[in-house]
Amino acid sequence: MRLNIDFESERFVPEKDSQACGLFGVMNIEGKRFGGEMAIKAIVNMKARGNGLGGGYAVYGLYPDYKDYYAMHVMFQNRNLDAKAKVDEFLAKNFEIVFDEEIPNNPEADVTDPPLVWRYFVAPKKREDEGLSDDDYVVAKVMHINTSIDDAYVFSSGKDMGVFKGVGFPEDVADFFLLDELYKGYIWVVHSRFPTNTPGWWGGAHPFNILDWTVVHNGEISSYGTNKRYLEMYGYYCTLFTDTEVMAYAVDLLMRKQKLPIEVVSKIFAAPMWDLIEHMDEKKKKLYSTLRMVYAPLLVNGPFTVIVAHHGEMFGITDRIRLRPITAGAKDDFVFLSSEESAIRAVSPKLDLVWTPRGGEPVVVRLKKKDHLLSIRESI
């Protein structure tokens, strides 16, 4: 078949399969802090993956002056001052507030209907009879605010890190929060949203966060209802009206509370099929059969790619048949995860290494240890 195209008289633009939503993460494995220029430039390179209905960033190593305090970022829809007064009262009752302020922003930025966005640096004020760790205490209070105080949402609650997100293209969200002017970190994760069946609003933009765990996601989680009901048994409540929220809470439950490594967690989210398990050796067969039975409600159905970050570690994982893309690359002390190689090349044209991860197998990036032996690896 021959195409007759008159390039002189017609504008010919090849079609691009964008597969929705753009993801990008960059980590300096020496722990050196750097500005947001790379993350912003990379996500702009994938602008076709978003539609201006959501963009956001997670930054680690962000608040060195307050690194021992939980940084709560709270949005108040419709700039609801009654909601803010209730949050102020609740936080003062349950935490020592060492500093709080409106998050600096640019009112001229091209974002849609920005809420009032405030940050509080807090330390738990626990009673002896509560018997909770500091982290569990914070999770419980975040869930209380998000379920009980109308128009108030805690969208970031970790130490020495923060999430900044909203309705707009990612570069406009960065402009609103002055990210390239005010902040540095050793991990930057960014998302460009193309919502399909969930609303485009400030709380529904990515990343999703609990404590220092953040998740950005491309795809659709068709198991959302089952995942959500399972997590509710452990005190996690989804209030931000999008399927990705379950991933952040599931990672916190499995990796922080139950102390499972990502190599095991990946086999829960993207579990091998039963017919494959039947042909494994006895040791693997027993392990994967147990995981599938015990954690069946946390199996993630549907096409997905996620990048997950927390202090000292970043990893990416796709569904087993790779219905959503991810590429990994490295240059010197920087490691990149992205929906497209082009975005990595836009910020680091000459890479030392670039590869396509296997479906269902996590690419794990960690800070260098003292012996410098562990930095990047792919699970087998």
C-alpha positions, -999 to +999 in steps of 0.1 A: +000+000+000+013+034-010+004+067+008+001+097-015+008+126+007+015+161-006+041+174+019+041+208+002+005+215+007-005+195+038+008+195+073+018+159+080+021+150+116+027+113+124+003+099+150+018+093+185+005+066+208+008+085+241-010+059+263-020+087+286-004+101+318+033+109+320+056+097+348+092+108+355+115+102+385+151+112+391+173+103+420+208+113+429+222+081+445+248+101+465+220+120+482+230+153+468+202+178+465+194+196+432+167+219+418+136+210+399+148+220+364+153+184+353+119+171+365+101+201+349+120+199+316+114+161+314+077+163+319+073+191+295+089+168+269+059+145+274+032+172+273+010+151+250+005+127+279-014+152+299-044+174+293-040+201+319-063+185+344-036+175+368+001+178+375+023+174+406+057+167+422+071+149+452+105+162+465+127+144+490+154+162+512+132+192+509+131+207+545+165+203+561+157+229+588+126+209+599+137+174+589+127+159+623+091+171+620+062+158+599+054+183+572+017+184+566+005+200+534-032+207+536-055+221+509-088+239+517-112+236+488-130+269+480-105+286+503-128+275+532-116+293+563-140+275+585-123+243+575-089+258+582-100+269+617-111+233+624-079+219+611-059+244+632-078+234+663-074+197+656-037+199+649-031+221+680-048+195+702-029+165+688+005+179+678+031+204+687+031+229+658+066+243+655+058+264+624+031+269+599+024+291+568+006+294+535+028+275+510+044+303+489+028+305+455+025+326+423-011+339+419-004+347+382+004+310+374-019+293+348-037+269+372-074+264+377-093+275+408-064+271+433-075+263+469-058+277+500-028+255+505-011+255+539+018+236+555+023+227+591+055+213+607+044+191+636+054+166+662+030+141+677+015+149+711+005+113+721-012+100+752+003+070+770-029+049+764-028+053+726+000+028+722+008+039+686+041+046+669+046+081+657+040+071+621+008+052+629-004+082+650+001+105+621-017+082+597-047+080+621-049+118+624-045+123+586-074+099+580-095+118+606-090+151+589-097+137+554-128+119+564-143+142+591-135+178+581-153+190+550-132+208+523-099+199+541-075+174+527-040+164+539-022+155+507+014+152+521+025+141+555+061+129+555+093+142+571+118+162+551+097+158+519+066+173+503+040+169+476+030+199+454+001+192+430-029+208+414-051+213+383-029+225+354-001+212+333+029+202+354+050+232+344+022+255+355+018+237+388+056+241+392+052+278+384+023+281+410+044+266+438+077+283+427+094+249+427+123+258+405+130+289+426+126+278+462+133+240+466+160+214+462+159+177+469+177+144+461+146+127+446+121+144+423+091+125+410+066+142+387+033+133+370+013+147+341-023+136+344-048+126+317-079+116+338-103+092+321-129+081+345-121+101+377-124+139+382-097+164+375-094+183+408-066+194+431-069+165+455-071+140+426-038+151+410-008+129+415+014+121+434-006+104+462+011+103+496+010+090+531+039+097+554+070+096+532+056+072+506+045+087+473+031+071+442+025+083+406+006+061+383-003+057+346-032+033+339-064+022+354-069+001+385-100-020+379-096-038+413-100-004+431-132-015+450-116-047+463-083-029+472-101-001+489-123-023+511-092-044+521-073-013+531-102+001+552-098-029+575-063-015+584-075+021+589-068+036+555-097+055+539-097+067+503-112+102+501-095+117+470-117+103+443-092+084+422-080+048+420-043+056+425-048+065+462-050+028+470-015+022+458+000+047+483-018+031+512-010-004+501+027+004+499+026+019+534+008-011+548+030-037+531+064-021+532+063+001+564+039-017+587+045-053+575+081-047+565+079-066+532+106-058+506+097-045+472+107-078+457+078-095+476+054-066+473+058-066+435+046-102+435+015-091+454+006-062+431+016-080+398+012-116+409+023-145+386-006-164+370-017-196+387-006-218+357+029-203+359+031-209+397+022-246+390+054-250+370+077-234+396+101-252+419+086-262+452+101-232+472+088-206+448+055-224+443+049-223+481+058-186+483+038-173+454+008-195+463+008-181+498+011-145+486-018-149+462-040-164+489-031-141+518-030-109+498-056-116+471-075-084+478-043-063+470-037-078+436-038-049+412-059-056+381-058-035+350-030-018+331-006+001+353+029+016+357+038+032+390+069+050+403+071+049+441+094+069+462+103+072+499+135+083+517+165+065+503+147+046+476+128+049+443+113+021+423+092+016+392+070-014+383+046-022+355+018-048+351+031-082+339+023-076+302+035-040+302+003-024+290+018+009+302+054+018+293+084+026+315+121+032+307+151+034+330+184+052+325+215+062+344+242+089+341+269+093+367+251+096+400+217+102+386+191+074+379+160+081+359+126+063+355+102+076+328+072+068+306+095+077+276+132+075+269+128+108+251+121+126+284+153+111+299+173+121+269+159+156+271+177+161+304+206+137+300+214+131+263+244+109+268+234+081+292+257+055+307+229+030+306+193+028+294+170-002+294+134-013+293+124-031+326+106-064+324+068-065+332+060-071+368+097-068+379+106-037+399+136-015+391+149-004+425+171+026+430+187+032+464+211+056+480+247+043+479+257+025+510+291+031+527+306+002+507+292+016+475+280-018+464+242-012+463+227+015+441+206+002+412+192-033+405+164-051+388+146-078+407+149-113+392 
